[in-house]
């Protein structure tokens, strides 16, 4: 039986890198992540995730580009309400974690009434009556994400 093991070839795994956010939502909604590759934020450089109508913890998964990201924007809701962030991390196709970001990586930009950080949560409250709330990732968080992407891709370049 050693012949089978001696001729084993590892499968060709995709270079996929994802940003995952563990979220609790006060109502069903959509979320969207935008990345700026040097041309500003565009719909073509974004990914969406839908949060279901249950009150449990859900993970929004966004596939990231493999080239350098200049800035990241997270639109937490497509409608009004609260959203609680419980975790932010960068993972690969095999669900291996390459970076864990602090919850205070998100900053309010537009139509955010309040962002308040607790020890294990970040509460984002949108402005009532507004339907396009926007947060931005701190530059240090974007640097950590780029480092995770670069490190992941470097391992598979050989």
C-alpha positions, 0 to 999 in steps of 0.5 A, a space after each residue: 500500500 505504500 505505492 499509493 502514498 508515494 504517488 499522492 499529489 496534493 490537490 490544487 487549492 484556490 487562492 481564495 481569501 475571505 474577510 469574515 464578520 460574525 454579526 447579530 442583526 436586529 432584522 433581516 438585511 443585506 450587507 456589502 463590502 467595498 474595496 478600493 484598488 486605486 480607483 475609489 469605491 465602485 460597485 464592481 469592486 464589492 461583495 454582498 452577503 444576506 443576513 437571515 431573519 433569525 436573531 442568532 449569530 451569522 457569519 458574512 463572508 466576502 471574497 477579497 481581491 488578491 491585489 493590494 487593497 487601499 481602503 475598505 468600506 463596510 455597509 452594515 445594513 441596507 435598512 435601518 436598525 442595529 447590528 452587532 459585530 462579534 468578530 472580524 477575521 481573514 481566512 483562506 479557502 480551507 477556513 484557516 485564519 490568517 488575521 484576527 482584527 480588533 472590533 474597533 477596526 470599523 469607523 463611522 463614515 455616513 448615516 451611523 448614529 453611534 458605534 460603541 465598543 464593548 469587551 466582545 462586541 461592537 454595536 453599530 446603530 444606524 441613523 433612523 430613516 437613512 438606508 445607506 449607512 457606511 463604515 470604513 476600516 482603519 488604515 491599520 486594519 487594511 494593512 493587516 488584511 493586505 499582509 494576510 493576503 500577501 502571506 497566503 499567496 506567497 506560500 502558494 507561489 512556490 
